[in-house]
């Protein structure tokens, strides 16, 4: 997704790009993404924001529900004293991909192109990408947006993300006659597990179940088995909560149900490898694998596309004239600036998301009592919890 977004920005700015996609088409599977105000700014820059807004609910706020079925905290998304209304909507992943890909020129996405190796090319400033079918493609700038197991990240010496001891099962329930969840995001805190319900539209509801796990191995199993596994982790919940989730899970088409191990990576200055080097950088999950506890993974990826395209445009096209050596220097500076900006943005959120996930999965009853009595209220104060959504990725330059 972020590479398609980056390509769309580049197309608007006149930069020539090519997306290498290992799948045979834009994948329609998977669940949904929660898009917060900071990401809507990026979508509006491209002019696709309004099209998506018309399809999906504007969420009014969230309710946090205890193991016993009691609402222990309410948060209004319109109650953030700084910046006004906080726009939050859940969007189906397939719809977002289609909206981003639709304006692209034909042939700018190359499907069935799995990257197996990245190496320095024969020219001084070029990199070579080797595909599974043996094709070699040279690039002036290479952006790795190939997920948490990124081959491009490996070429930079970046370590693989660490398993955080939790897994998640997600799905999208379909109610053709309509549902009665309204426009509130629901979060359920259990003992060693938690779950969420996010209305998408008048007929669809996104849900997830997170739970502790000793293994990061995700086996390929039938969706019906995943549905039963999700219910198994909720069996100690009160009858009302369990019935609510049973309905959601039963009404979820199999192709929307997925299971994943939750991972993150803490990139530390002076310790971790550089996130930009030799004309290579990263975006999306390859750059900032983060647990989903803040709903910011997809939002950060959308920000990446805006900022990277702007930095490259200013480095290459904003100058009246330059020789090849100057261009190489400018591109290097642009990628370094991008990586630095993104680190200051994503690192605090990676840490914050991890600790929120850790606290929400506690198992000791005295600690759970403290969490439900006052901990959630303190952590979810609007100005504190929504502060990171005030981030503005800025505009794109207008080509002269």
C-alpha positions, 0 to 999 in steps of 0.5 A, a space after each residue: 500500500 505505501 509504495 502504491 501511494 508513493 508512486 501516485 505522489 511521484 506520478 503527480 510530481 513527474 517522477 518515473 517509478 515502477 512498483 514491483 508486486 509479488 502478487 498476481 493482482 491487487 490483493 482484495 483479502 484481509 480485513 480493514 485499516 483504522 484511518 485517523 486524522 493524520 492519515 486523512 491529511 495524506 489522502 486529501 493531498 491526492 484527492 482520494 480522501 473525499 471518495 473514501 469518506 463517502 463510503 465509510 462511517 465517521 466514528 464518534 468515539 470509543 467505549 472501553 468495556 471490562 471483562 464483566 461487560 461494564 463500560 469503564 471509559 468513554 472517549 469522544 473523538 470530538 473532545 480533543 481540545 487541540 485541533 478540533 474534531 479527530 476524524 476516524 474511519 475504518 476502511 477496507 484494505 481492498 477499497 483503499 488499494 483500489 482508490 490509490 491504484 486507480 489514477 496510476 498510469 497503466 503499466 506502473 505496477 508490475 505484478 508477479 515480481 517477487 524480489 529475491 535479492 538486492 545488490 549494488 549494480 555495475 554503475 556507481 550509483 545504481 542498485 540492482 533488484 533480482 526477481 524470482 524469474 531471474 529478471 534484473 532491474 536497475 534503479 536510481 532510488 530503491 524504496 523497500 515496502 515489502 513488509 516486516 520480512 523485507 528483503 530490501 531491509 536486509 540489504 541495509 543490514 536492518 534486523 528482522 522485527 521481534 515477536 512481542 508474544 502476542 497474536 491477532 485474529 481479524 475479520 470483517 462481519 457482513 450484515 446485508 440488512 444492517 447492524 446496530 453497532 452505531 458509530 462507536 469503536 468498542 474495545 474489550 479488555 480481558 485477562 491475557 486477551 483483548 478485542 475490538 469492534 469497529 463499525 465500517 459502514 451500515 453493513 460491515 463491522 471490523 473486529 479483532 481478537 488479540 491474545 498472548 502466544 508463545 509461538 510466532 509461527 502462523 500456520 496456514 489453517 482454514 478460516 473456520 478453524 481461526 474463527 473457533 480459535 478466536 472464540 476460544 480466547 474469549 470463553 472466560 468473558 461474560 455472556 454478553 461480550 461472548 454473544 456479541 463476538 460470536 455473532 460478529 465471527 459467524 457473520 464474517 466471510 472466510 476471505 476476510 479472516 486472518 491470523 498474524 503474529 504481532 511484531 515490532 522493531 526499535 531502531 536505536 540511533 548509533 546502534 541500529 543500521 541506517 534506514 537510508 544508504 546507497 540510494 536505498 530506503 524503506 517505507 511502511 511495515 518494512 521501515 516501522 513495524 509496529 504493534 496495532 494497539 494505536 491503529 497507526 501502522 497504516 497511517 504512518 505508511 500513508 505519511 511515508 509516501 507524502 514525505 518521501 516524494 516531497 524530499 525526492 522532488 526537492 532534491 531532483 527537480 527543484 534545482 535548475 541544473 546539476 551534474 550527475 555527481 550533484 544529483 547523487 549527492 542531493 538524492 543521498 541527502 533527500 533519503 537521509 532527511 526522510 529517514 531522520 524525519 520518519 525516525 523521530 515520528 515512528 519511534 515514540 509511537 512504536 514504544 507507546 504502542 508496545 506498552 499499551 498492548 502490554 498493559 491491556 493484556 495483563 493477567 494478575 487480578 489486582 493489576 487488572 482491577 487497577 487497570 480497569 478502575 483508573 489506569 484506562 482513564 489516565 491513559 486515554 485522556 483525549 489530549 494525551 491519547 490523541 496527540 499523535 494524530 495531530 501530526 501534519 505530513 504537509 503538502 506536495 510541491 506544485 511542479 513548475 
